[in-house]
Every structure is written in C-alpha cells, then in structure tokens.
Amino acid sequence: MKKIFALTALLCFGFSWAQKPAEIGLITDNDLYTSPVNDQYYTAGTVLFYRYLSDKSNEKLAKKIYDFRIGQYIYNPQSVRAEDINVNDRPFAGYLFGEFGINYYYTNESVLKLKVQGGVVGPEAGAEAVQRGLHKIINYPTVRGWQYQITTTAAAQLDAYYSHKILGNRFKEKVDFHLLGEVNVGTIWNSANIGGMMRISLKRPLQAMYNSSLHNAVLNKDKETYKEHRELFLYINPNLQYMQYDATIEGSHFNDTSPVTYRLIPFRFNAEVGVKYRYNNWNYSYSFNYRGKELSNNVITGFYYGSIQVSYML
C-alpha cells in the first residue's frame, strides 16, 4: 500500500512539474456518513486522484482530461460479530486498485469517460487491517469474521461511461437533464447501467457540462477562471443496473475456494442525490447513495452510504 501511495505522489510531482493545469483530491465513502448506526455491506471506500488537462484533438471537443486514481473498497456482512459463518449475509471482501482514465468533454455538453483498472480482491487488498484501524480510531467494535473473506482474485477492469444532455435551455440555465449509460467488464464486475441526471442550480446559472464539477471538468488553461466560476447545485441520478457478475459476492471466476458466496439478483434500482460546491480553487461535494438489494438470501436488504469529495486545482 505504501509503495502505491509513493508511486502516486511521484506521478503527481512529475505532472505538476510539467506545468499542466491539474487537480488533486480525495474521495471518501462510508455508510456512517448517512447514519451512526449504519455499518454494513459496502461499508467504506477511499480514493486518491490526480487529473490534468491535456490538449484537445478536434473542434467538437471542448476538453480532454487524464485521470489517475488509487483506491480501496471494503465490504462486510450486516453484523460486526460475523465470526459465526452462519450470519455472513454478504461476503467479506476488500478491493485494492489503481486506475487510469481519459475523459472527453464535447461542445454539445456530452461526456465520454473511458478507464482501465488493475488490482486485487482478497487478503492482499489490506481491507481487514484498514478497517480495524479505522474502528479503533473512532471507538467502534472490532469487526469479526474476516477469515471468511473472498479469496485472492486478480482484477482487470474496463469501463465506458457516456452522458448526453437532452433538456436545458428552456429552464433559464437553472435546471438541465441528461441521459447516461455505463458498461463495466472484467474479472471483478460485469455490469451495465442506464439512467438520468438532473442538475438544479442553487445560486448562479449552471455551468456548461465541460466547465462543471459534476463530471470533474473544471480544469482550465487560464487559471484566473477559477476565481470567476463558482458553482452550487443539487443533482439527482436514478438508474437501473444489470449486474451479470460480482466477484465480491460470487467469488472468483478462477477458483471456488471462497468460504462464503451468494447468487446475484441481477436487476437493481440505484440512486444518488448530492450537492456540489466550487469556490476559487476548491471543490467540495457530498452525496447520499442508495443501492438496491444485491444478492439472494432472506436477510440482506438494500443499503445506503454517503460520499464526500474534496479537491484542489493546482
């Protein structure tokens, strides 16, 4: 883990030294951000990111941004006392990954994001140690049962995301609507999502999508624009997901040694509601995320978690 953080720091220094407009930040997910008693299923995530503005290649393209990330996701059953295998209503799992993405922002306010991930699910992801440390810091009970986690699975993922604006001008730049779709394939997840997105301005007129923090498009070659462009808006994103495979629930394609696995419920309803605020060089956001019931047993339910993001334009 330390080597990954060191490599990321080195990359950030190298790109910053090259004088590219850049942004660095942190995303932290936790179910405790929605309720002090909610601690289950997708229970925590941490992502460090660095992105920089590249030269665009054609007139229809407003911006192209390269995105580098390292992160860790942690999954638990409902009970923190899951040393009894019979109360594991969802497998323990940890996912440690690195990611590279290219984001295209078009002048018609469409967005295309392509990314590749590599990493590992299993004990090598370090999720148990991280969770134990966090719970000790906040004086929460130690989670028992990590001996039943999903066994080692190498991660290789490809993801494509597309968003297209369908309505906006008739609402005096205070509200707009977008259709979006996403496909994710690889050794950890195979899934497809389709849904909608609505932005609602809480102060000024909405920024064009290629200048908005909604899809991380605020970088600009003229850094003085950071002092002029401010944003405060709500967004709502309901979507339907089809999940064909999830290694954190079903175990690896390559072995059957995971002690706890379940069959998936393939179709789920998901939703995200959040607020984003940008002032000068700083970006802040908070979102409430709901995920529909993922797997087949009599105990598990849909769940929710909060996500906080903070970033700074260099």
N, C-alpha and C positions, 0 to 999 in steps of 0.2 A: 504493500500500500504506500509506504514511504517513497519507494522508487517511482511510483506513478505520479505522486504529487511533485517530486523533484523534476521529473521529465516535463510535466505541465508548466511548472514555473520557468524552466529553461525555454520552452517554446514561447511562452508569453513574453519573456525578456527579449528573445530574438525578434519576434514580430514587432514589438514596440520600438525596438532599436531601429527597425526598418522604416519607421515613421508612417506607418499605416494608421488611419483612423480606426480605433479599436475600442472594445468594451470587455470588461471583466466582471464576473459576478458569481453569485451563489443562489441555488435553489434548494430549499429545504421543505420536505413533505413530512407531515406527521398527523396521525389521527387525533392526537392530543390538541392540535390546533382547532379542532371543532368541538371537543368535549373533554373534560378532565377525567372522565371515566371510560372513554372510548379508546381501546388499545387492542386492535385485532386485525387480522388479515393483511392487507398492505398497510404496515404499521409505521414505516419510516423510509425516507429516501433523502439522499444528499447528492447534489450535482454541482461541480465547479465548472464554469465555462469561460471560454475566451473566444471572441469573434472579431473579425476585422473586415473592413470594406475593401473589395477588390475592384479592378477596372471592369466596367460593363462591356459587353461584346456587340450589342446592336441597339438601334434606336427605340425598339419596343421595350427594352429592358431598362428600368429606372435604376436598379441597384443589383449587385451580386455580393453576397456576404459569405465568407467562410467561417465555420463554426467548429470549435474543438471542445470536447467535454470529457470529464471523467466522473463516474458516479457509482453509487451503491444503493440498491433497493433491498428492503428487509420484509419478509412475510412470516406471519405467525398464525397459529390457531387462535380461537377465541379466548381460551383460558391461559393465563400465565403459569398455571400449575399443570402443564401438559406432560409431566414425566410419565403419566399413565397414557400409554399409546391409544387407549380407547376414547380419550377426549380430544384427540387431534382431529378436529372437524375441518381443518385445512392443513396441508403440509407446511412445516418449517422450510424456509428457503432463503438464500441470500444470492444476490446477483451483483457482481463487480464488473464494470465495463469501461472501455474507452470508446469515444465516438468522434467521427469526422462527418461534417455535413456541408452542403452547398445550398444556399438559399437564393432563389431568384425572385425579384420583385418587379412586376411589369407595370408599365404606364397605365394600363387599364385596371389596375389595382388587384389583379390576380397574383397569387403567390404559389410558387412551386418549391418544395423542400425535398432534397434527396440526402440520405445519410446512410452510413455503414457503421456497425458496432462490432466490437470484438471483446471477449471477456470470458467469465466463468460463472456458472451456478454451482454451488456446493460449499463444502467447508473452506475451500481456498478463497472464497469471497470475503471471509472475515466477518460475516454478519453477527455471529454469536458474540464475539469479543466487543464489537462496536455497541451492540445492544446492552450488554452487561455494563459497559462503561457509562452509557447514557442513563440507564436506570439507577446506577449508583449516584451519579451527579444530582439527579432530580428526586432521589429518595423514593424510587418506585420498586416494587417487588422484583426480585430476580426471576427471569423467565426460565422455566424448567422444560426440558424436552428436546433440546437441540440435537440430541443424539439420533433423533428420527428425521433429520432434515434430508431434503433431496440430495442424492449423491452427485458426485462431480460430473458436470456436463459442460463441454466447451461451447462457447457462444460465438455465433457468427450471424449477424442480422443485417438485412437490407430493408429500408423504409422509404416510401414515397408519399408525400402529402401535397394536396392541391386545394386551394381556396379560390373562389370566383365571386366577385361582387355582382349582386343581382338587383338591388334597390338601394337608393341613397339620396340622389339629387333632389327628389321631391320633398324631402324632410328637412330642408333648410340646413343641411350639414350637421344635424343633431342626432340622427339615427341612421344606421345603414344595416344591410342584410347581406349575408354571404352564404353560399353553399360550399361544402367541403367534403373531401373524401381522403381516406388514408389506407394504404396497404402495407403490411409488415410481414416479411417472410424470413425464415431462418431456423436455427437449431433450438431456439428458446420459445419463440412465438410465431404462429401463423394466424393472421387476423386481417379483417377488413372493417372499416368504419365509414358511415355516411351520416351527415347531419347538417345542421345550420348554425350560423353565428350571427348574433345581433350586437352591435355596439350602440350605447346610449351615452351621449355627452352629458357630463355633469357641470360643465362650465363653458368652455370655448367650443367653437365648431370643431368637428372631428378632423384629425389629420388624414391625408391620403394614406392608404394602406402601406405605400412604400416609404412613408415617413413616420409610421405609427409604431408604438411599442407593443401592439397586440401580437404581431409576428416578428418582433425583435428587429425592426427595420429603421431604427433611429440614427444609425451611424451616417455621418455626412462629411464630405471632404472639407467643407467650410465649417470649422469648429465653432465659429461665432453663432451659428444657427442653434446650438444647444441652449444659448441664453434667450433665444426668441421663441422657440417652440416649446410650449407647455401642454400637457395633456392631463385630463382627469375624466375617466369614463368607466361605465359598467359594461360588462359583456356577458352574454348568455349563450351557452353552447350545448344544446341537447343533441344526442347522437345515438344511433343504433349500431351495435357491434356484432359481428360474427367472428367467433374465436374457434378456429379449427384445431389448434394445438397450443398448449401452455406447459412448458417443462417444469415450471414451479409448482404445478398441480398434478400433472400426469407422470412426471419423471422423464428421464432421458429417452430419446429415440434409440440410443446406442447401448443401453443396458436396462435391466429390470431389477436393480438392486436397491432402489429407494424403498424404505420400510413402510411409508405412508403415501398413497396416491389415490386420486379420485378421477371419475369421469367428468368431463366438462358439460356444462349447459351452454350450448353453442351461441344462442342469441341472447343479448343483454341490452338493456337500456342504460345509458350512462348520461351524466350531465355535469357541466361545470358552470359556476356562476362566480364572477370575480370583479375586482376593481383594480385599475391600473392608474398610477400617478407618475408623472415625469416633471422634474423641475431642474433646470440647468443641466448639469452633467449626471444627475442621479435618476435612476429608475426604481420604482417600488411597485409591488403587486401582491395581492392576496386573493386566493380563490378557494371556494368550497366545492369539493368534488364528490359526486355520488357514483358508485359503481354497482350495477345490478348483480344479482346472485350468480356466482361463477361456476359452481360445481354441484354435484348431486349427493346430498345427504339431508337428513331430517333436521339438522341443527343450524347449518350456515344460513346467513341472510345476506341481503345487500348491505353495503357498508359505505362509509364516507370518511374523508380526510381533508385536511387543509394544506395549502401550499403557499409558501412565502418566497418571494424573489427580490433580491436587491442587486443592483449592478451600477457600475460607474463607467462613463465614457472617458477614455484616456486622452 
